[in-house]
């Protein structure tokens, strides 16, 4: 199964700011962190998307 997503920052800057901070701490670009996050997305039986905790590398 192939899954594609388009992520846009919301009006609230908090999530985008956190993403940039995580990327800076790991030496990655924000897009690389999002790609790793997308690789780990799973859909449960109800159709909800979940991601287990992980450390971007």
MIMARKOL-59227 format. One line per field, with one value per residue: residue number from 1; x, y negated, z negated of N, C-alpha, C in turn; residue in three letters. Coordinates in pm, whole numbers, plus 50000, padded with zeros to 5 digits. Atoms other than C-alpha are relative to their C-alpha. Example, Ala and Ser with C-alpha at 12.3 -4.5 7.8 and 13.67 -1.06 7.14 Angstrom:
i <- c(1/2)
n_X <- c(50089/49918)
n_Y <- c(50119/50119)
n_Z <- c(50000/50006)
ca_X <- c(51230/51367)
ca_Y <- c(50450/50106)
ca_Z <- c(49220/49286)
c_X <- c(50090/49923)
c_Y <- c(49880/49891)
c_Z <- c(50000/49927)
aa <- c(ALA/SER)
end
This chain:
i <- c(1/2/3/4/5/6/7/8/9/10/11/12/13/14/15/16/17/18/19/20/21/22/23/24/25/26/27/28/29/30/31/32/33/34/35/36/37/38/39/40/41/42/43/44/45/46/47/48/49/50/51/52/53/54/55/56/57)
n_X <- c(50085/49925/50070/49941/50060/49952/50008/49992/50000/50126/49991/49925/49860/49941/49950/49891/49885/49948/49939/49870/49911/49960/49909/49873/49931/49954/49918/50077/50093/50137/50059/49948/50070/50134/49991/49984/50130/50092/49962/50041/50145/50079/50143/50063/50123/50101/49956/49920/49856/49920/49855/49933/49890/49872/49901/49952/49856)
n_Y <- c(50118/50125/50106/50132/50103/50137/50060/50145/50058/50064/50139/49997/49972/49903/49876/50028/50038/49877/49923/50062/49974/49859/49988/50064/49915/49877/50032/49969/50101/49965/49907/49866/49953/49963/49877/49888/49987/49939/49860/49923/50012/49877/50023/49899/49942/50105/50095/50107/49988/50004/49987/49970/50091/49969/50107/50021/49980)
n_Z <- c(50000/49993/50072/49976/50084/49988/50133/50000/50134/50033/50043/50126/49966/50092/49938/49907/50082/50059/49892/49971/50114/49992/49886/50036/50097/49936/49885/49880/49952/50042/49904/50028/50119/49957/49921/50094/50067/49904/49985/50118/50019/49988/50012/50085/49946/49986/49897/50060/49976/50122/49986/50126/50032/49936/49998/49864/49983)
ca_X <- c(50000/50130/50042/50102/50045/50073/50148/50082/50158/49845/49769/49925/50304/50363/50384/50603/50831/50863/50937/51216/51358/51359/51524/51790/51870/51911/52097/51820/51601/51235/51135/51360/51198/50854/50964/51076/50749/50554/50749/50624/50254/50017/49642/49442/49118/48912/49110/49294/49658/49910/50285/50483/50742/51073/51390/51466/51811)
ca_Y <- c(50000/49656/49360/48998/48697/48326/48149/47781/47573/47455/47102/47200/47182/47432/47755/47598/47450/47787/47957/47707/47756/48135/48106/47869/48104/48401/48218/48295/48076/48053/48236/48528/48551/48552/48822/49043/48974/49067/49393/49496/49410/49700/49713/49884/50078/49760/49579/49355/49286/49357/49331/49500/49291/49273/49069/48913/49007)
ca_Z <- c(50000/50088/49873/49969/49751/49786/49461/49418/49114/48942/48829/48497/48521/48239/48444/48713/48448/48277/48609/48683/48332/48368/48708/48571/48280/48513/48789/49039/49254/49143/49462/49364/49021/49184/49429/49140/48962/49276/49304/48961/48999/48946/48986/48714/48763/48725/48996/48751/48826/48551/48514/48240/48062/48248/48266/48605/48734)
c_X <- c(50089/49917/50072/49929/50060/49977/50017/49997/49867/50024/50084/50144/50065/50054/50117/50127/50064/50070/50138/50099/50050/50102/50137/50080/50059/50090/49932/49922/49860/49933/50048/49933/49859/50000/50015/49871/49901/50031/49947/49849/49933/49853/49940/49869/49890/50037/50080/50148/50074/50147/50055/50112/50128/50090/50049/50153/50042)
c_Y <- c(49877/49891/49869/49900/49866/49935/49850/49951/49930/49853/49991/50037/50108/50126/49976/49963/50123/50086/49943/50026/50144/50019/49941/50088/50125/49975/50032/49877/50039/50100/50143/50059/50044/50128/50121/50025/50072/50149/50087/49995/50134/49963/50110/50046/49897/49898/49883/50026/49987/50013/50030/49899/50046/49879/49984/50014/49965)
c_Z <- c(50000/49936/50026/49913/50034/49865/50015/49857/49978/49964/49873/50030/49914/50066/50096/49924/49937/50104/50033/49887/50001/50112/49964/49903/50064/50120/50133/50045/49952/50094/49975/49877/50038/50083/49909/49925/50091/50020/49888/49973/50023/49985/49913/50062/50023/50107/49946/50027/49867/50036/49862/49977/50071/49991/50143/50004/50141)
aa <- c(UNK/UNK/UNK/UNK/UNK/UNK/UNK/UNK/UNK/UNK/UNK/UNK/UNK/UNK/UNK/UNK/UNK/UNK/UNK/UNK/UNK/UNK/UNK/UNK/UNK/UNK/UNK/UNK/UNK/UNK/UNK/UNK/UNK/UNK/UNK/UNK/UNK/UNK/UNK/UNK/UNK/UNK/UNK/UNK/UNK/UNK/UNK/UNK/UNK/UNK/UNK/UNK/UNK/UNK/UNK/UNK/UNK)
end
